[in-house]
Amino acid sequence: MAQAPNGYLPNAARMPEATESQTPGQGLLFAGRAARGEVALPGGKSPAIRAALLAAQARGETTLEALPEADDVAVALEWIEQAGAAVRREGGHVSIRGLSGPPTIRGRFGARDAAAVLRMGTLFCAAGAGQAEITGSAALGRRPHAEGIRWMRELGIEIEGGGPERAELPWRLHASGIAGGKVRAAPLTTSQFVSGFLLASPSFRKQTTILLGSTPSSEFLQQTLQALGRFGVGFHKIGAEIVISPGEVRSCHWSLPPDPSLRLVFACVPAIVGGAVRLRRAALAAPDSGMRALEAAGVRMRVDGDDWIVEGRLRGGLDLDAESNPDLVPPLAAAALFAPGPSTFRSIGRLQHKESDRLGAMSDLARRVGAQATRVGDVLTLQPTAVPRAAALSSHGDHRMALAAMLVGLAVEGTTLDDAGCLAKSVGDFEALLRGALG
């Protein structure tokens, strides 16, 4: 990315102010002009959850800044409090006094709808001692966990409950610590159990070497390794092997980086409506495949200190391989509906097993606004229409599909959404942030 002069933000042409569509309570924010604003990106829920689980094992007090307004993060903080850590939160600031080691667990640990907390938090608890009931919503129980349950049992973790395919909740955990040693992992559906294992590894009884096969969502594993390093956990990675030494987790002060998936949502605003948006703190997280896909399609990006400046509409169709981070697909799919040509998304199969069947939901969204969606094997192609039409869109109870729908609403006046409440899972103040992006 090119470097921008300090304070640079191109002036957009004067156009009407942003308005609401005419369906009270359901209408989405309509831009009516090019973007010319900025967004102070909050910390991401993914790094926040990882930081909470490490802070709970640390000696001393950890402070985390830029904590997002996200239900999943609130669940993570409740989880470590239940395990005995002392948590004090004030807005975007949280202090966590750790346990100086693994937890002693008892009672019920509720994950609600937070798959990351369920999967990673269960490994955190298993590294300690005691008994616990692990619960969550019915929707969470229907998501694919069986592979992770089988792997945990291979590690010697005593966990009861669940069926052979989905591992339905509740689970009953009898924790007596995790030995460590040499371990193999080749997950097919999610990397979150592997991340949980890595985050709990400082509390294992001996040095651990994990040999990874082909792993989905590799960008999230990188977030896990970044968090380990931030808390002073000794590890080294050589090829497919990660070696972690048990020992003290050091408390720290950390201004959390943004989630790449939410950063991408705001980068899609100028890609759809034109203009430019300054994304404050965007450079605190590494560039990702979604941002590279936007650049390849003609959206311009400049680095200015910790900020990125994103400018200009799409000049061609998008092309993304979703294997490393499938959460990047929904915002890009929304942007693709306004591209001047077809867009292609590959390695999309796992999108069917998220908070909703996102593959079906994205195809439904595209067809409702008049575009064509075609799936052949593991590839989805979106062919935009010349004039997208206003439509009644559904979130399917999924925060990422609600984000995608709100991006569509920026460019198609009269678009409505059945339920935006699910946005609270990851970014409860999203509409205010979106207005800031428009300026």
Secondary structure in CASP SS format (residue, H / E / C, confidence):
PFRMAT SS
TARGET T0000
AUTHOR 0000-0000-0000
METHOD secondary structure of the structure
MODEL  1
M C 1.00
A E 1.00
Q E 1.00
A C 1.00
P C 1.00
N C 1.00
G C 1.00
Y C 1.00
L C 1.00
P C 1.00
N C 1.00
A C 1.00
A C 1.00
R C 1.00
M C 1.00
P C 1.00
E C 1.00
A C 1.00
T E 1.00
E E 1.00
S C 1.00
Q C 1.00
T C 1.00
P C 1.00
G C 1.00
Q C 1.00
G E 1.00
L C 1.00
L E 1.00
F E 1.00
A C 1.00
G C 1.00
R C 1.00
A C 1.00
A E 1.00
R C 1.00
G C 1.00
E E 1.00
V E 1.00
A E 1.00
L C 1.00
P C 1.00
G C 1.00
G C 1.00
K H 1.00
S H 1.00
P H 1.00
A H 1.00
I H 1.00
R H 1.00
A H 1.00
A H 1.00
L H 1.00
L H 1.00
A H 1.00
A H 1.00
Q H 1.00
A C 1.00
R E 1.00
G C 1.00
E E 1.00
T E 1.00
T E 1.00
L E 1.00
E E 1.00
A C 1.00
L C 1.00
P C 1.00
E C 1.00
A C 1.00
D H 1.00
D H 1.00
V H 1.00
A H 1.00
V H 1.00
A H 1.00
L H 1.00
E H 1.00
W H 1.00
I H 1.00
E H 1.00
Q H 1.00
A C 1.00
G C 1.00
A C 1.00
A E 1.00
V E 1.00
R E 1.00
R E 1.00
E E 1.00
G C 1.00
G C 1.00
H E 1.00
V E 1.00
S E 1.00
I E 1.00
R E 1.00
G C 1.00
L C 1.00
S C 1.00
G C 1.00
P C 1.00
P C 1.00
T E 1.00
I E 1.00
R C 1.00
G C 1.00
R E 1.00
F E 1.00
G E 1.00
A C 1.00
R C 1.00
D C 1.00
A C 1.00
A H 1.00
A H 1.00
V H 1.00
L H 1.00
R H 1.00
M H 1.00
G H 1.00
T H 1.00
L H 1.00
F H 1.00
C H 1.00
A H 1.00
A C 1.00
G C 1.00
A E 1.00
G E 1.00
Q E 1.00
A E 1.00
E E 1.00
I E 1.00
T E 1.00
G C 1.00
S C 1.00
A H 1.00
A H 1.00
L H 1.00
G H 1.00
R C 1.00
R C 1.00
P C 1.00
H C 1.00
A H 1.00
E H 1.00
G H 1.00
I H 1.00
R H 1.00
W H 1.00
M H 1.00
R H 1.00
E H 1.00
L C 1.00
G C 1.00
I C 1.00
E E 1.00
I E 1.00
E E 1.00
G C 1.00
G C 1.00
G C 1.00
P C 1.00
E C 1.00
R C 1.00
A C 1.00
E C 1.00
L C 1.00
P C 1.00
W E 1.00
R E 1.00
L E 1.00
H E 1.00
A E 1.00
S E 1.00
G C 1.00
I C 1.00
A C 1.00
G C 1.00
G E 1.00
K E 1.00
V E 1.00
R E 1.00
A E 1.00
A C 1.00
P C 1.00
L C 1.00
T C 1.00
T C 1.00
S C 1.00
Q H 1.00
F H 1.00
V H 1.00
S H 1.00
G H 1.00
F H 1.00
L H 1.00
L H 1.00
A H 1.00
S H 1.00
P H 1.00
S H 1.00
F C 1.00
R C 1.00
K C 1.00
Q C 1.00
T E 1.00
T E 1.00
I E 1.00
L E 1.00
L E 1.00
G C 1.00
S C 1.00
T C 1.00
P C 1.00
S C 1.00
S H 1.00
E H 1.00
F H 1.00
L H 1.00
Q H 1.00
Q H 1.00
T H 1.00
L H 1.00
Q H 1.00
A H 1.00
L H 1.00
G H 1.00
R H 1.00
F C 1.00
G C 1.00
V C 1.00
G C 1.00
F E 1.00
H E 1.00
K E 1.00
I E 1.00
G C 1.00
A C 1.00
E E 1.00
I E 1.00
V E 1.00
I E 1.00
S C 1.00
P C 1.00
G C 1.00
E C 1.00
V C 1.00
R E 1.00
S C 1.00
C C 1.00
H E 1.00
W E 1.00
S E 1.00
L C 1.00
P C 1.00
P C 1.00
D C 1.00
P H 1.00
S H 1.00
L H 1.00
R H 1.00
L H 1.00
V H 1.00
F H 1.00
A H 1.00
C H 1.00
V H 1.00
P H 1.00
A H 1.00
I H 1.00
V H 1.00
G C 1.00
G E 1.00
A E 1.00
V E 1.00
R E 1.00
L E 1.00
R E 1.00
R C 1.00
A H 1.00
A H 1.00
L H 1.00
A C 1.00
A C 1.00
P C 1.00
D C 1.00
S H 1.00
G H 1.00
M H 1.00
R H 1.00
A H 1.00
L H 1.00
E H 1.00
A H 1.00
A C 1.00
G C 1.00
V C 1.00
R E 1.00
M E 1.00
R E 1.00
V E 1.00
D E 1.00
G C 1.00
D C 1.00
D E 1.00
W E 1.00
I E 1.00
V E 1.00
E E 1.00
G C 1.00
R C 1.00
L C 1.00
R C 1.00
G C 1.00
G C 1.00
L C 1.00
D E 1.00
L E 1.00
D E 1.00
A C 1.00
E C 1.00
S C 1.00
N C 1.00
P H 1.00
D H 1.00
L H 1.00
V H 1.00
P H 1.00
P H 1.00
L H 1.00
A H 1.00
A H 1.00
A H 1.00
A H 1.00
L C 1.00
F C 1.00
A C 1.00
P C 1.00
G C 1.00
P C 1.00
S E 1.00
T E 1.00
F E 1.00
R E 1.00
S C 1.00
I C 1.00
G H 1.00
R H 1.00
L H 1.00
Q H 1.00
H H 1.00
K C 1.00
E C 1.00
S C 1.00
D C 1.00
R H 1.00
L H 1.00
G H 1.00
A H 1.00
M H 1.00
S H 1.00
D H 1.00
L H 1.00
A H 1.00
R H 1.00
R H 1.00
V C 1.00
G C 1.00
A C 1.00
Q E 1.00
A E 1.00
T E 1.00
R E 1.00
V E 1.00
G C 1.00
D C 1.00
V E 1.00
L E 1.00
T E 1.00
L E 1.00
Q E 1.00
P C 1.00
T C 1.00
A C 1.00
V C 1.00
P C 1.00
R C 1.00
A C 1.00
A C 1.00
A E 1.00
L E 1.00
S C 1.00
S C 1.00
H C 1.00
G C 1.00
D C 1.00
H H 1.00
R H 1.00
M H 1.00
A H 1.00
L H 1.00
A H 1.00
A H 1.00
M H 1.00
L H 1.00
V H 1.00
G H 1.00
L H 1.00
A H 1.00
V C 1.00
E C 1.00
G C 1.00
T C 1.00
T E 1.00
L E 1.00
D C 1.00
D C 1.00
A C 1.00
G H 1.00
C H 1.00
L H 1.00
A H 1.00
K H 1.00
S C 1.00
V C 1.00
G C 1.00
D C 1.00
F H 1.00
E H 1.00
A H 1.00
L H 1.00
L H 1.00
R H 1.00
G H 1.00
A H 1.00
L H 1.00
G C 1.00
END
